[in-house]
Amino acid sequence: MQRAGESRVEVENGPLALDLPRLVRQVAIWASARPIISNVALFGDRIRPGRDTAVLQLAVRYDETRMTEGFDDWIEQLRTSFSELESLLGEKVSVVTPENAAACRHVFRGRDLQALANGKVRVILSIDDHTPTQRDAAAHNHSFHQAKQSSLLAAALDWLSLRSAGAH
């Protein structure tokens, strides 16, 4: 049964939870009161219908220009704020914070639903399951080292040509 004031939201990956617009609005209100937070992404099972018991997953980015105190102080404030967010929403949240930079970047690179974006808050519909493997990392390092060696070789050749030109 659909609640009054809630409309069914569907996307190509299937329907979304009926209360998702409400969650986005409440998280947007919470985030707008915290200048240190630059972006919030809602993602995971909870955004789908029939998953009301799943924990709401969020990824949070900080605005580093607004960090006027030590990072540890902000983490403690944010832990308290997350409790406030849980009280506001009436449900548990799981938060990926910037200390886990790789996971946070991975979430924010996901495909978002612009229609539900509100202020600092986005809904991430899908996250690319491809995570860098050791082979990918080795290939990246190999290409980096090749480029580095090429530029060093080019610099050495330039230096030698300048030196030999000056010796004449």
C-alpha positions as CSV (number, residue, x, y, z in Angstrom):
1,M,0.0,0.0,0.0
2,Q,1.3,3.4,-0.9
3,R,1.3,6.2,1.7
4,A,-0.4,9.5,1.0
5,G,2.0,12.0,-0.5
6,E,4.4,9.3,-1.8
7,S,4.6,8.5,-5.4
8,R,6.2,5.4,-6.9
9,V,9.6,6.2,-8.4
10,E,11.0,3.8,-10.9
11,V,14.2,3.8,-12.9
12,E,15.7,1.4,-15.4
13,N,17.2,-0.8,-12.6
14,G,13.7,-1.2,-11.1
15,P,11.6,0.6,-8.6
16,L,12.9,2.6,-5.7
17,A,11.7,2.7,-2.1
18,L,8.5,4.7,-1.7
19,D,9.9,6.7,1.2
20,L,13.2,7.6,-0.7
21,P,12.1,11.2,-1.5
22,R,11.4,11.7,2.3
23,L,14.8,10.2,3.2
24,V,16.5,12.5,0.7
25,R,14.7,15.6,2.0
26,Q,15.5,14.7,5.6
27,V,19.2,14.0,4.9
28,A,19.4,17.2,2.9
29,I,18.0,19.2,5.8
30,W,20.5,17.5,8.1
31,A,23.5,18.1,5.7
32,S,22.6,21.8,5.1
33,A,23.0,22.5,8.8
34,R,26.5,21.2,8.7
35,P,28.8,23.4,6.6
36,I,31.7,20.9,6.9
37,I,29.7,18.4,4.8
38,S,30.0,19.1,1.0
39,N,28.2,16.0,-0.4
40,V,26.2,13.0,0.8
41,A,25.4,10.0,-1.3
42,L,22.6,7.6,-0.4
43,F,23.1,4.1,-1.8
44,G,22.7,0.4,-1.1
45,D,19.8,-2.0,-0.5
46,R,17.7,0.5,1.6
47,I,16.9,2.6,-1.5
48,R,15.0,-0.3,-3.0
49,P,11.4,-1.4,-2.1
50,G,10.9,-4.1,0.4
51,R,14.2,-3.4,2.1
52,D,12.9,-1.3,4.9
53,T,14.9,-3.3,7.4
54,A,18.2,-2.7,5.6
55,V,20.5,-0.1,7.1
56,L,20.6,3.2,5.1
57,Q,24.0,3.6,3.6
58,L,25.6,7.0,3.1
59,A,28.9,8.2,1.8
60,V,30.0,11.7,3.1
61,R,32.5,14.1,1.7
62,Y,33.9,17.0,3.8
63,D,34.6,20.5,2.6
64,E,38.2,20.8,3.7
65,T,38.2,24.6,3.5
66,R,35.7,24.6,6.4
67,M,37.8,22.4,8.7
68,T,39.0,24.9,11.2
69,E,39.9,22.5,13.9
70,G,41.7,19.2,14.1
71,F,40.3,16.3,12.1
72,D,39.7,14.2,15.2
73,D,37.5,16.8,16.7
74,W,35.4,16.9,13.5
75,I,35.1,13.1,13.4
76,E,33.7,13.1,17.0
77,Q,31.2,15.9,16.0
78,L,30.2,13.9,13.0
79,R,29.7,10.7,15.0
80,T,27.3,12.7,17.2
81,S,25.6,14.2,14.1
82,F,25.2,10.7,12.7
83,S,23.3,9.8,15.9
84,E,21.2,12.9,15.3
85,L,20.6,11.8,11.7
86,E,19.5,8.4,12.9
87,S,17.1,10.0,15.3
88,L,15.7,12.3,12.6
89,L,15.2,9.4,10.2
90,G,14.1,6.9,12.8
91,E,16.5,4.3,11.5
92,K,20.1,3.2,11.6
93,V,22.6,4.5,9.1
94,S,26.0,3.3,8.0
95,V,28.4,6.0,6.9
96,V,31.4,5.8,4.6
97,T,33.5,8.8,5.6
98,P,36.5,10.3,3.8
99,E,39.0,8.4,6.0
100,N,38.1,5.5,3.8
101,A,39.0,7.5,0.7
102,A,38.9,4.6,-1.8
103,A,35.4,3.4,-0.8
104,C,34.1,7.0,-0.7
105,R,35.4,7.8,-4.2
106,H,34.0,4.5,-5.4
107,V,30.5,5.3,-4.2
108,F,30.6,8.9,-5.6
109,R,31.6,7.6,-9.0
110,G,28.4,5.5,-9.2
111,R,25.5,6.4,-11.4
112,D,23.2,8.9,-9.7
113,L,19.6,9.8,-10.1
114,Q,19.5,13.5,-10.7
115,A,15.7,13.7,-10.3
116,L,16.1,13.0,-6.6
117,A,19.1,15.2,-5.9
118,N,18.4,17.7,-3.2
119,G,21.0,20.3,-2.1
120,K,24.1,18.3,-1.0
121,V,22.4,15.0,-1.3
122,R,22.5,12.5,-4.2
123,V,21.0,9.0,-4.7
124,I,23.4,6.6,-6.2
125,L,21.5,3.9,-8.2
126,S,24.4,1.7,-9.1
127,I,28.0,1.4,-8.2
128,D,30.5,-0.1,-10.7
129,D,31.5,-3.5,-9.3
130,H,34.9,-3.2,-10.9
131,T,37.4,-2.5,-8.3
132,P,41.1,-2.2,-9.2
133,T,42.8,-5.5,-9.1
134,Q,46.5,-6.1,-8.5
135,R,46.9,-6.7,-12.3
136,D,45.3,-3.3,-13.0
137,A,47.5,-1.6,-10.4
138,A,50.6,-3.4,-11.9
139,A,49.6,-2.2,-15.4
140,H,49.2,1.3,-14.2
141,N,52.5,1.3,-12.4
142,H,54.2,-0.2,-15.4
143,S,52.9,2.5,-17.7
144,F,53.8,5.2,-15.2
145,H,57.4,3.9,-14.9
146,Q,57.6,3.6,-18.7
147,A,56.5,7.2,-19.1
148,K,58.9,8.3,-16.3
149,Q,61.8,6.5,-18.0
150,S,60.9,8.0,-21.4
151,S,60.8,11.5,-19.9
152,L,64.1,10.9,-18.1
153,L,65.7,9.6,-21.3
154,A,64.4,12.6,-23.2
155,A,65.7,15.0,-20.6
156,A,69.1,13.3,-20.6
157,L,69.3,13.5,-24.4
158,D,68.3,17.2,-24.3
159,W,71.0,17.8,-21.7
160,L,73.6,15.9,-23.8
161,S,72.6,17.8,-27.0
162,L,72.9,21.2,-25.1
163,R,76.2,20.2,-23.6
164,S,77.6,19.1,-26.9
165,A,76.3,22.2,-28.7
166,G,78.0,24.4,-26.0
167,A,81.2,22.6,-26.4
168,H,81.7,23.5,-30.0
